[in-house]
Amino acid sequence: MYGGRALNLGFTQHDSKAAVTRNRERFLAKLVPDHESPGPLVTLRQVHSDIVHRVDREPEQTLTGNGAITDAPGLLLAIQTADCLPVLLVDVERRAVGAFHAGWRGTAQRIVEKGVGEMQRWFGSRARDLKAAIGPGIHGCCYEVGEEVREQFESQFEYGGSLFREVKDSDPVREKYPSLFLSARSPGHSRPTIRLFLDLVEANRRQLLDSAVLGKNIERLPLCTSCRSDLLFSYRKEKGVTGRLMGVVGIAQGIRA
């Protein structure tokens, strides 16, 4: 529990294993229909990468990667986040699903595009049949990054530069006496600092569109984890002392492709 909030779903050093286990049981009880018992919850040892696993049964050991796909009924694929985006895909025709962890590194490595491609390869999914949900994460209003992040996106995507917003830090002296800065800077004065903010939600939406997923089939949750740290977990806002949200997708038991 953090600041009176419950339902941390991640095993972190800031919460007990027993508490998290109870929270997961409560969460799954709400997620799965009353007439079914929750199937295996498949989590990943998440690393910022483009590694996607095809899963057809509960793994004997925790898989390391950034995404998972399945067409096996009963399996629940889970992504844990606390600022990064959970991106969930459902193929309503082939009865297949995918779950992906999209931080800036995974996004730059096209994790969502690869996820769509893997669903096409393994399940014969057609992009027009996919429905996507981009869950709560840190938004462009709060996601400040360094210049090296912009360089990576601009080198990978034609539209990369448009994903960033520049904000100049205000300088009261410059604003009051602008003539002092027309030709030279006085000692102790420097150029305004440029801060960069990345729109991670739009970056992943564009990848879905580039993968031929229909825009009308892409749902984006409006909540920013940093803005709403009263409701959601935010690793940045809470300086690492926080829990984990969980995005989960699965195929109901008894339904087969």
C-alpha positions, -999 to +999 in steps of 0.1 A: +000+000+000+013+034-009+000+066+006-034+049+014-037+034-020-041-004-024-039-029-053-002-028-061+001-057-085+039-059-088+063-078-065+086-049-055+108-043-025+083-017-012+054-042-006+051-077+008+047-107-014+016-117+006-001-083+000+006-084-037-006-120-040-039-109-023-042-079-046-037-101-077-064-125-065-088-096-060-079-082-094-083-114-113-116-121-095-130-089-111-114-096-145-126-131-151-163-140-154-180-154-124-185-188-140-148-193-147-117-196-125-087-174-134-063-192-157-025-189-153-012-153-152+018-151-175+041-123-165+075-114-180+108-103-166+105-071-185+135-057-203+135-028-227+138-046-259+119-059-290+117-095-277+082-111-281+074-146-269+047-169-283+031-187-253+008-217-256+010-229-219+021-216-186+059-213-188+080-233-163+102-203-157+096-166-161+103-154-196+125-125-203+112-100-229+090-071-237+059-088-251+039-120-254+013-134-277-011-164-275-041-181-290-045-205-261-077-200-241-074-195-204-039-180-204-038-144-191-009-123-205+002-095-182+023-064-186+033-044-155+039-007-157+044+024-136+048+050-164+056+029-195+026+020-216+008-014-217-003-021-252-029-049-256-040-064-289-070-086-297-076-105-329-114-108-329-114-132-359-085-156-352-090-155-314-055-144-305-041-118-282-009-099-274+005-078-246+034-055-249+055-032-227+063+001-244+088+024-227+108+047-249+134+021-256+110-006-266+090+019-287+122+030-305+128-007-312+093-010-327+080-034-301+043-029-311+051-032-348+069-064-341+041-076-320+016-071-348+040-089-372+044-119-348+006-122-345+004-123-383+032-148-385+020-173-359-018-169-360-025-155-395-039-123-379-050-096-403-043-060-392-078-049-400-091-074-375-070-062-346-083-041-318-057-022-297-058-007-263-031+017-251-033+017-213-024+044-188+011+057-188+031+089-187+019+114-213+036+141-234+027+166-208+051+151-183+075+127-201+107+148-202+136+131-220+171+139-232+183+150-266+197+115-272+161+101-271+150+125-299+180+116-320+171+079-317+135+085-328+144+108-356+168+082-369+142+054-368+110+072-378+102+097-406+078+114-382+101+111-352+107+148-347+069+155-345+067+133-314+086+158-293+075+191-277+101+218-268+097+240-237+121+268-229+128+275-193+118+310-184+146+335-175+131+365-155+162+387-163+159+379-200+122+386-200+126+419-182+157+432-201+156+415-235+179+441-250+208+428-229+207+396-249+204+408-284+241+406-294+260+392-264+254+376-231+265+392-199+286+372-175+266+347-156+237+346-182+231+316-205+208+307-232+174+294-220+174+257-214+153+236-238+134+208-223+121+180-244+089+160-238+080+128-257+045+118-266+049+081-261+012+074-266+012+090-301+045+071-309+028+038-303-004+049-320+016+057-351+033+023-350-001+006-349-013+027-379+019+019-398+011-018-391-023-012-409-043-014-377-074+007-383-075+040-364-111+034-352-098+002-336-072+019-314-083+030-279-061+053-259-068+058-222-066+095-213-050+092-179-014+103-174+003+083-146+024+113-135-005+138-135-027+113-116-003+097-091-031+100-067-049+073-086-021+055-106+015+044-099+042+066-114+078+056-111+090+091-120+066+111-099+071+089-069+109+087-074+109+049-077+090+042-044+059+029-061+038-001-070+029-015-104-002-014-125-011-044-147-025-046-181-040-081-188-055-097-219-067-133-225-091-156-243-120-170-223-118-206-215-139-228-238-134-205-268-110-219-294-099-206-328 
